[in-house]
Amino acid sequence: MKVFLAGATGVLGQRLVPLLVAAGHEVGAMTRSAAKVEPLVRLGAVAILCDVFDRDELIQAVRDFKPDVVLNELTDLPDDVTKIGDHAERNARIRTEGNHNLIEAARRSGSPKIFAQSVAWPLPDGPDARAVADLERSVLAEGGVVLSYGQFYGPGTYNEDAKPAEPRVRIDRAAELTVEALDAPSGVVTIVD
C-alpha cells in the first residue's frame, strides 16, 4: 500500500517508517522540518515537507502522493513531561484542526482510508479531552480507524525507565501493532500490551 504518514518523526512515527517499508509499503513521510527530510529518506521513505496547518499545501501533498491510507500519528507534545499542561492547547489544535485538514486532504485525493492516533485512557475534561473526542468522531464518520494507544513506555518515551499505569504499551510493540492494524475495518482498535 501507499501510506501517507503524518507525524513521521515523532516517537512512534520514527519507528513506523522502517517497519512499514520492511512490510513492502511505500511511505510518504510528512514532516514540517527541512532538517528531518534526509533522515526520513535514509529510512526508505518518500519525505514530504509540509505543515498540517497549511491546508492547501497539505491537500496538494496528499493528492500528489495518492495514498491508499492516511495514517495520522500527529501530536504536539513537549520533550519534557512536566510541561505537558503548557502544550494542551497546541496538542488539542493538532488533533482538531490538523486532523480535519488531513480528512479534507484525503477526501480530495480519492478518499483513502484514514487511521488516527488516540488514547486508551480517559482524559480529564479540558481541551485535550474535547480534541480527542472530536478526532475520534470525525475519523469514524469517514469510515476510518481510531488507534487507541495505551501509555507509551520504552526508549524515547516519557517512561523510558519504568512502566506507566495501565493501559500501556511498549513503544516498539505499538509500532508493530499499528502496522498489523492497517487491514482493520472501520472502528476502534485498542493497542496495549
LOTORVO-674232 format. One record per residue: residue number from 0; x negated, y, z of N, C-alpha, C in turn. Coordinates in steps of 0.05 Angstrom, whole numbers, plus 32768, in hexadecimal, padded with zeros to 4 digits. Layout:
<pts>
i|n_east|n_north|n_up|ca_east|ca_north|ca_up|c_east|c_north|c_up
NUM|X|Y|Z|X|Y|Z|X|Y|Z
...
</pts>
This chain:
<pts>
i|n_east|n_north|n_up|ca_east|ca_north|ca_up|c_east|c_north|c_up
0|7FEF|7FE8|8000|8000|8000|8000|7FEE|8019|8000
1|7FFA|802F|7FF8|7FEE|8049|7FFB|7FF9|8056|8014
2|7FE7|805B|8027|7FEF|8066|8041|7FE5|8082|8045
3|7FF7|8095|8048|7FEF|80B1|804E|7FEF|80B3|806C
4|7FD7|80B6|8077|7FD3|80B6|8094|7FCE|80D2|809E
5|7FE2|80DE|80AC|7FDF|80F8|80B9|7FD5|80F3|80D5
6|7FC0|8100|80DD|7FB4|80FB|80F7|7F9D|80E7|80F5
7|7F90|80E7|80DE|7F7B|80D3|80D8|7F62|80D5|80E9
8|7F5E|80EC|80F5|7F45|80F0|8105|7F4A|80EF|8123
9|7F62|80EA|812B|7F69|80E7|8147|7F5E|80CD|8153
10|7F62|80CA|816D|7F58|80B2|817B|7F63|8098|816E
11|7F7B|8098|8166|7F87|8080|8159|7F81|8081|813B
12|7F84|8097|812E|7F80|8099|8111|7F65|8090|8108
13|7F50|8097|8117|7F35|808F|810E|7F31|8071|8111
14|7F41|8064|8120|7F40|8046|8121|7F52|803A|810C
15|7F67|8048|8104|7F79|803E|80F0|7F6D|803E|80D4
16|7F5E|8053|80CD|7F53|8055|80B2|7F44|803C|80AA
17|7F2F|8033|80B9|7F21|801B|80B0|7F32|8002|80B0
18|7F45|8000|80C3|7F56|7FE8|80C3|7F68|7FE7|80AB
19|7F74|7FFE|80A4|7F85|8000|808C|7F75|7FFA|8073
20|7F5D|8005|8071|7F4C|8000|8059|7F45|7FE2|8058
21|7F3E|7FD6|806E|7F37|7FBA|806F|7F4E|7FA8|8068
22|7F67|7FB1|806D|7F7F|7FA2|8067|7F86|7FA5|8049
23|7F77|7FB5|803A|7F7C|7FB8|801E|7F8D|7FD0|8016
24|7F94|7FE1|802A|7FA4|7FF9|8024|7F93|8010|801A
25|7F9E|8020|8009|7F91|8039|8001|7F9A|804E|8015
26|7F87|805C|8022|7F8E|806E|8038|7F88|808B|802F
27|7F9D|809B|8030|7F99|80B8|802D|7F98|80C3|8049
28|7F80|80CA|8052|7F7C|80D3|806E|7F7C|80F1|8070
29|7F91|80FC|807C|7F94|8118|807E|7F85|8124|8096
30|7F77|813A|8091|7F6A|8149|80A7|7F6C|8166|80A0
31|7F6D|8177|80B4|7F6E|8194|80AF|7F52|81A0|80B1
32|7F3E|818F|80B7|7F22|8198|80BB|7F10|818F|80A5
33|7F04|81A2|8097|7EF2|819B|8081|7EDA|818B|808C
34|7ED2|818F|80A4|7EBC|8180|80B0|7EC2|8163|80B4
35|7EDB|815B|80B3|7EE3|813F|80B8|7EE8|8130|809E
36|7EE6|813E|8087|7EEB|8131|806D|7ED6|811A|8068
37|7EBD|8120|806A|7EA8|810D|8064|7EAA|80F4|8075
38|7EAE|80F6|8090|7EB0|80DE|80A0|7EC8|80CC|8097
39|7EDE|80D8|808E|7EF5|80C9|8084|7EEE|80BA|806A
40|7EDF|80C7|8058|7ED6|80BB|803F|7EC4|80A3|8045
41|7EB2|80A6|8059|7EA0|8090|8060|7EB0|8078|806B
42|7EC7|807D|8077|7ED8|8067|8081|7EE8|8059|806A
43|7EE6|8064|8052|7EF4|8058|803B|7F0E|8065|8034
44|7F14|807C|8040|7F2D|8089|803A|7F2A|809E|8024
45|7F41|80A6|8019|7F42|80BE|8008|7F48|80D5|801C
46|7F35|80E6|8020|7F39|80FC|8033|7F4B|8112|8027
47|7F5F|811B|8036|7F72|812F|802D|7F70|8146|8041
48|7F65|815C|8037|7F63|8174|8048|7F7D|8184|8047
49|7F8B|8184|805D|7FA5|8190|805D|7FAE|8195|807A
50|7FBD|81AB|807F|7FC8|81B1|8099|7FE6|81AA|8098
51|7FEF|819B|80AB|800B|8192|80AC|801E|81AA|80AE
52|8014|81C1|80B8|8026|81D8|80BB|8028|81E9|80A1
53|8017|81E2|808D|8019|81EF|8073|802C|81DE|8062
54|8045|81E3|8064|805A|81D1|8058|8055|81CD|803A
55|8051|81E2|802B|804F|81DF|800E|8036|81CF|8007
56|801F|81D5|8015|8007|81C6|8010|800A|81A8|8017
57|8018|81A3|802D|801D|8187|8035|802E|8179|8021
58|8043|8186|8018|8055|8179|8004|8045|8172|7FEB
59|8034|8184|7FE2|8023|817E|7FCA|800F|8168|7FD0
60|8003|8167|7FE7|7FF0|8152|7FEE|7FFD|8137|7FEE
61|8015|8135|7FF9|8023|811B|7FFA|802B|8113|7FDE
62|8036|8126|7FCE|803E|8121|7FB3|8026|8116|7FA2
63|800F|8124|7FA6|7FF7|811C|7F97|7FED|8100|7F9E
64|7FF0|80F8|7FB7|7FE6|80DE|7FC0|7FFA|80C8|7FB9
65|8014|80CE|7FB7|8028|80BB|7FB0|8028|80A2|7FC2
66|802C|80A6|7FDD|802A|8090|7FF0|8043|807E|7FEF
67|803E|8065|7FF9|8054|8053|7FFE|805E|8057|801B
68|804B|8061|802C|8050|8065|8048|8044|807F|8051
69|8053|808E|8062|8048|80A5|8070|8046|809D|808D
70|802E|809E|8098|8029|8095|80B3|8021|80AE|80C3
71|8033|80B7|80D5|802F|80CF|80E4|8023|80C8|8100
72|8009|80CC|8103|7FFC|80C7|811D|7FF2|80E2|8128
73|7FFF|80F8|8121|7FF7|8112|812A|7FFF|8118|8147
74|7FEB|8123|8156|7FF0|812F|8170|7FDE|8148|8171
75|7FE3|8159|8184|7FD2|8170|8189|7FCC|8170|81A7
76|7FB9|815F|81AF|7FB2|815B|81CB|7F96|8164|81D0
77|7F91|816E|81E8|7F75|8177|81EE|7F63|8160|81F4
78|7F49|8165|81F2|7F36|8150|81F9|7F36|814A|8217
79|7F3C|815F|8227|7F3D|815D|8244|7F59|8157|824D
80|7F5D|813F|8259|7F78|8137|8262|7F85|814B|8275
81|7F75|8159|8285|7F80|816C|8298|7F8D|8184|828B
82|7F88|8187|8271|7F93|819E|8262|7FAB|8197|8252
83|7FB6|817F|8255|7FCD|8177|8245|7FE5|818B|8248
84|7FEA|8193|8260|8000|81A6|8264|7FFD|81C0|8254
85|7FE4|81C8|8250|7FDF|81E1|8241|7FE5|81DD|8223
86|7FE6|81C4|821A|7FEA|81BE|81FE|8007|81B5|81F8
87|8018|81B6|820C|8034|81AB|8208|8042|81B7|81F0
88|8040|81D1|81ED|804E|81DF|81D7|8042|81D7|81BC
89|8027|81D6|81BB|8019|81CF|81A2|8020|81B2|819A
90|801F|81A0|81AD|8025|8184|81A7|8043|8181|819F
91|8054|8190|81AC|8071|8190|81A4|8074|819A|8188
92|8065|81AF|8180|8068|81BA|8166|8060|81A6|8150
93|804A|8197|8155|8041|8184|8141|8055|816D|813E
94|8062|8166|8155|8076|8150|8154|8090|8159|8147
95|8096|8173|8147|80AE|817C|813B|80A9|8188|811F
96|809D|819F|811E|8098|81AC|8104|8086|819B|80F3
97|8071|8191|80FE|805F|8180|80EE|806D|8167|80E3
98|807C|815A|80F5|808B|8142|80EC|80A0|8149|80D7
99|80AE|815F|80DA|80C2|8167|80C6|80B5|816D|80AC
100|809E|817A|80AD|808F|817F|8094|8087|8165|8086
101|807E|8152|8095|8077|8138|8089|808F|812A|807D
102|80A6|812B|808B|80BE|811F|8080|80C6|812D|8066
103|80C5|8147|8066|80CC|8156|804D|80B9|814E|8036
104|809F|814C|803D|808B|8145|8029|8091|8129|801E
105|8099|8117|8030|80A0|80FB|8028|80B8|80FB|8015
106|80CC|810B|801D|80E5|810C|800C|80DE|8116|7FF0
107|80CB|8129|7FEE|80C5|8135|7FD4|80B0|8124|7FC4
108|80A8|810E|7FCF|8094|80FD|7FC1|809F|80E1|7FBD
109|80B9|80DE|7FBC|80C5|80C4|7FB7|80CD|80B4|7FCF
110|80CE|80C2|7FE6|80D7|80B6|8000|80C9|809C|8008
111|80AF|809E|800C|80A1|8087|8017|80AB|8083|8034
112|80A7|806B|803E|80AF|8065|805A|809E|8075|806D
113|80AB|807F|8082|809E|8090|8096|809B|8080|80B0
114|8083|8082|80BB|807D|8077|80D5|8072|808E|80E6
115|807A|8090|8100|8071|80A6|8110|806C|809D|812D
116|8056|80A8|8137|804E|80A3|8153|8060|80AF|8167
117|8068|809F|817B|8077|80A8|8192|806B|809C|81AB
118|8079|809F|81C1|806F|8094|81DB|8083|8080|81E6
119|8079|806C|81F4|808A|8057|81FF|8092|805C|821C
120|808D|8073|8226|8094|8079|8242|80A5|8093|8242
121|80B6|8096|8257|80C7|80AE|8258|80B6|80C7|825F
122|80BB|80DC|8251|80AD|80F5|8257|80BF|8107|8268
123|80B3|8117|8279|80C4|812A|8289|80D0|813F|8276
124|80E8|8148|827D|80F5|815C|826C|80E3|8174|8266
125|80E2|817C|824E|80D1|8192|8246|80CC|8191|8228
126|80B9|81A1|821E|80B4|81A3|8202|80AC|8188|81F5
127|809A|8179|8204|8091|8160|81F9|80A8|814C|81F6
128|80B8|8149|820B|80CF|8136|820A|80E2|813D|81F4
129|80E8|8157|81F1|80FB|815F|81DC|80EF|815A|81C0
130|80D5|815F|81BE|80C7|815B|81A4|80C7|813D|819C
131|80C2|812C|81B0|80C1|810F|81AB|80DD|8106|81A2
132|80F2|810F|81B0|810D|8108|81A8|8114|8111|818C
133|810C|8129|8185|8110|8134|816A|8101|8123|8155
134|80E8|811D|815B|80D8|810C|8149|80E5|80F1|8144
135|80ED|80E4|8159|80F9|80CA|8157|8113|80CB|8147
136|8125|80DE|814D|813E|80E1|813F|8139|80E5|8121
137|8127|80F8|811B|8123|80FF|80FF|8116|80E8|80EF
138|8104|80D9|80FA|80F7|80C3|80ED|810C|80AC|80E8
139|811C|80A6|80FC|8130|8091|80FA|8145|8099|80E5
140|814C|80B3|80E4|8160|80BC|80D1|8156|80B8|80B4
141|813C|80B7|80B0|8131|80B3|8096|812D|8095|808F
142|8136|8084|80A2|8131|8067|809E|8115|805F|80A4
143|8107|806F|80B4|80EB|806A|80BB|80E8|8059|80D4
144|80CF|8058|80DD|80C8|8048|80F5|80BA|805A|8109
145|80C4|8058|8122|80B8|8066|8138|80A5|8052|8145
146|808B|805A|8147|8077|804A|8154|8074|8054|8171
147|807F|8045|8183|8081|804D|819F|806A|8041|81AE
148|8055|8051|81B2|803C|8047|81BE|803C|804A|81DD
149|8030|8036|81EA|8029|8038|8206|8012|804C|8209
150|800B|8052|8221|7FF4|8064|8226|7FDA|8057|821C
151|7FCB|8065|820D|7FB2|805B|8202|7F9D|8059|8218
152|7F8D|8043|8216|7F75|8041|8226|7F5E|8035|8216
153|7F46|803A|821F|7F2F|8030|8211|7F1E|8047|8207
154|7F08|8041|81F8|7EF6|8055|81EE|7F03|806C|81DF
155|7EFC|8085|81E7|7F07|809C|81D9|7F22|80A6|81E3
156|7F2E|8098|81F6|7F48|809F|8200|7F45|80AE|821B
157|7F5B|80B8|8225|7F5B|80C4|8240|7F55|80AF|8255
158|7F59|8096|824F|7F56|8080|8262|7F40|806E|8259
159|7F28|8078|8257|7F11|8068|824E|7F09|8052|8261
160|7F0A|8058|827B|7EFF|8046|828F|7F13|8037|829F
161|7F2C|803E|829D|7F41|8031|82AE|7F5A|802F|829E
162|7F6A|801B|82A4|7F84|8017|8296|7F98|802A|82A3
163|7FA8|8038|8293|7FBD|8048|829E|7FD5|8037|82A5
164|7FE8|8043|82B1|8001|8035|82B8|800F|802B|829F
165|801F|8016|82A2|802E|800C|828B|8044|801F|8285
166|804D|8020|826C|8044|8011|8255|8029|801C|824B
167|8018|800A|8243|7FFD|8012|8239|7FF4|7FFF|8223
168|7FE0|8009|8214|7FD5|7FF9|81FE|7FB8|8001|81F9
169|7FA7|7FED|81F7|7F8B|7FF3|81F0|7F8A|7FFF|81D5
170|7F7B|8014|81D1|7F7B|8024|81B9|7F75|8013|81A0
171|7F62|8001|81A1|7F5C|7FF0|818A|7F74|7FDE|8183
172|7F81|7FD3|8198|7F98|7FC2|8194|7FAF|7FD3|8188
173|7FB2|7FEB|8191|7FC7|7FFD|8186|7FC3|8000|8168
174|7FAA|8004|815F|7FA4|8007|8143|7FAB|7FED|8133
175|7FA3|7FD6|813E|7FAA|7FBD|8131|7FC8|7FB9|812F
176|7FD6|7FBE|8144|7FF4|7FBA|8144|8001|7FCE|8131
177|7FF6|7FE6|812E|8001|7FFA|811B|7FFF|7FEF|80FE
178|7FE8|7FE5|80F7|7FE5|7FDA|80DC|7FF8|7FC3|80D8
179|7FFC|7FB2|80EC|800F|7F9C|80E9|802C|7FA6|80E7
180|8032|7FBD|80F2|804D|7FC7|80F2|8056|7FD4|80D8
181|8043|7FD7|80C5|804A|7FE4|80AC|8060|7FD6|809C
182|8066|7FBD|80A2|807B|7FAF|8095|8095|7FAF|80A5
183|8095|7FBD|80BC|80AD|7FBD|80CE|80C5|7FCB|80C0
184|80DD|7FC0|80C6|80F5|7FCE|80BD|80F9|7FE8|80CD
185|810B|7FF8|80C3|8112|8011|80D1|8119|800B|80EE
186|8110|801C|8100|8116|8019|811D|80FF|8021|812E
187|80FE|8017|8146|80E9|801E|8159|80D8|8005|815D
188|80BE|8008|815A|80AA|7FF3|8160|809A|7FFC|8178
189|809C|7FEC|818D|808D|7FF2|81A6|8071|7FE5|81A4
190|805D|7FF5|81A9|8041|7FEC|81A6|8034|7FEE|81C1
191|8033|7FD7|81CF|8028|7FD6|81EA|8018|7FBC|81ED
192|8007|7FBA|8202|7FF9|7FA1|8207|800C|7F8A|820C
</pts>
